[in-house]
């Protein structure tokens, strides 16, 4: 065993007597332990939230979305689109038509987005997980129904159990109408509400209806706003996107999920890294406490240092002792923190120990998703900071070495 490591180990784990220095070293180790555990837990919780949020978004966000490069709508009945709809890799092929509209319920009104979708939209069985009240039903007994977002419901006070009241949706007529009554300039259609969904603010202002209803409301019998494609498992989405984009050319834009929700992905990523940086600063403070404890250890071990130098030990050996001691304190605290963080995350996954609070939450306990890369990241972060702190302490340990020898 390396002499420096052997002596550092004896200083750190000596059982003969407990000095204030040992207590200070223990406190430093505890700081690294708590910081490492906190990093693992917080990063895993962020991963869990990201997984839940993206899963909810993905219920309404297709794997690929085809939109016109210019304008709002396009004709979906071209030969290529008909061919694309029969692609054997497709799981669902949804035509969507959406536009802003005035929505009234009783004496309240709200300007939201009406989104008509074709039948393939309902192939996604996870839609029911977004429902707060009612069900995700768009047609029942050949009667169209709407599923509204939580923002629409809160603004209008919609009661889905009231069968006598329905939404009144207004959209401007495409053709000019000469009338003294302003309401004649709008298409007004009533529709019942079958359910209320909640995802996030960007989606909760949407009213989802059958495509047929949206066509009648918007007076758009042929064209659509977008085509939404979902593929079977193990399909190469990137390759499909590139192939479709090459076929369609510059007149259309084919977006994957990241491109459809760029701001969401950026926000999740920024929040994760800002939190990581804040906790890293806490770790830096904890690890740099090691400098203080090692400085006190140097003072306490003056005689030992002098004896070692008298026996022929050089400055590299003395520096190595205090460098490895600092590394042992940091690595021991880090490993202990990572293990405890892992155990806590495992228990949270299985039993939901820490609850979110709130009956209307989509999930009742904080979600956790552990990733191996996070454990490596935490370990490397602690190791990097520990090397710097221990290096500083090691250099301080040989200062005044000649004066110590003279005193003895």
C-alpha positions, 0 to 999 in steps of 0.5 A, a space after each residue: 500500500 502507498 505510504 501516504 495512503 496508509 498514514 492518511 487512513 490511520 489519521 482518518 480512521 484511528 480508533 485510539 482517541 477522538 480529537 476535535 479534528 476527527 469531529 471536524 473531519 466527520 462534519 466535513 464528511 457529513 456535508 459531502 454526504 448530505 450534498 451528494 444525497 440531495 443531488 441524486 434525489 433532486 436530479 431523480 425527481 426532476 427526471 420524474 417530473 420531466 417523464 410525467 410532463 412529457 408523457 402528458 404532452 405526448 398524449 396530445 403531441 404526435 411523433 411527427 406533425 406536418 404543417 404548411 410552411 406558409 398559410 394556415 391550411 392545406 389540402 390533405 387529399 393529394 396522392 402523396 398524402 393518400 399514400 402516406 396514410 397507408 404507410 405500414 409503419 403508421 399507428 395513427 394518421 390524424 387530420 386536424 383542423 384548428 382555429 380560435 373561436 369565441 366559446 360561450 356557456 350561460 352568461 360567460 364567454 372565453 376565446 379559446 382554440 377549437 381543434 377538430 380531429 379525425 377518428 384516429 386521434 382516439 387510438 391513443 389509449 393514454 388520453 383517459 389519463 389526462 381526464 379530470 372529469 367525464 370521459 374522452 368521448 367525441 361522438 356518441 350515438 352519432 352526436 358530436 361532443 367536446 372535451 375541454 381543457 381545464 382552463 376553459 372549464 374554469 373560465 366558463 364554469 362548465 357543468 358536464 352533468 347538466 345535459 340541458 346546457 351546452 357550449 355555444 361556439 362562434 366563428 366568423 363566416 368566411 363569406 360576407 353577410 349583409 345583415 343588421 344583426 352582428 350575430 349573422 356574421 358568425 357561425 354558431 354551433 352548440 355542442 355538449 361536453 363529455 369530459 374535462 382534461 388537464 395537461 398544462 396551460 398551453 393545452 388547457 385552453 383547447 376544445 377538442 371536437 370531431 373533425 366534422 363539427 370543426 369543418 361545419 363551424 369553420 366552414 372548411 369542407 376540405 382543408 386541414 391545419 395539420 396531419 399528425 402521425 404516430 408510428 408503431 414501436 421500434 420505428 425509426 422516427 428520425 428516418 421517417 421524418 427525413 423521408 417525408 420532408 424530402 418528399 414534401 419539399 419546402 412547401 411543408 414543415 415536418 416537426 418531431 416532438 422536440 420541434 413542436 415543443 421547443 420551449 418546453 424541452 428548453 425550460 425543463 433542461 434549464 431548470 434541471 441544470 440551474 438546480 444542479 448548479 445551486 446544489 453544486 455550490 452547496 457541495 463546494 462549500 461543504 468540500 472546502 470545509 475540508 481545507 479547514 479540517 486538514 489545516 488543523 490536522 497539520 497543526 496537530 501533527 507537527 511532530 509526526 511531520 518532523 519525525 517523518 522528514 527526519 526519517 527521509 520523507 520528502 515533501 511529496 510524501 507529506 503532501 500526499 498524506 493530506 491530499 489522500 486524507 481530503 480525498 478519503 473524506 470526500 469520496 467516503 461522504 459521496 459514496 454514502 450519500 449516493 447510496 442513501 439517495 439511491 435507497 430513498 429514490 427506490 422507496 419513493 418509487 415503490 411506496 410514494 413516501 413524499 406526497 404532492 398534496 392536492 386532490 386534483 393532482 395528476 400524480 399523488 406523490 413526487 415522481 422519481 426516475 433514476 438515471 445511471 448518468 446522474 450517479 456518474 455526474 454526481 461522483 465526478 463532480 464531487 471528485 473534481 471539487 475534492 481534488 482541488 480542495 485536497 490539493 490546496 490543503 496538501 500544498 499548505 501542509 508543507 509550508 513552514 516545514 523547515 521551521 517545524 524541524 528547527 523547533 523540534 
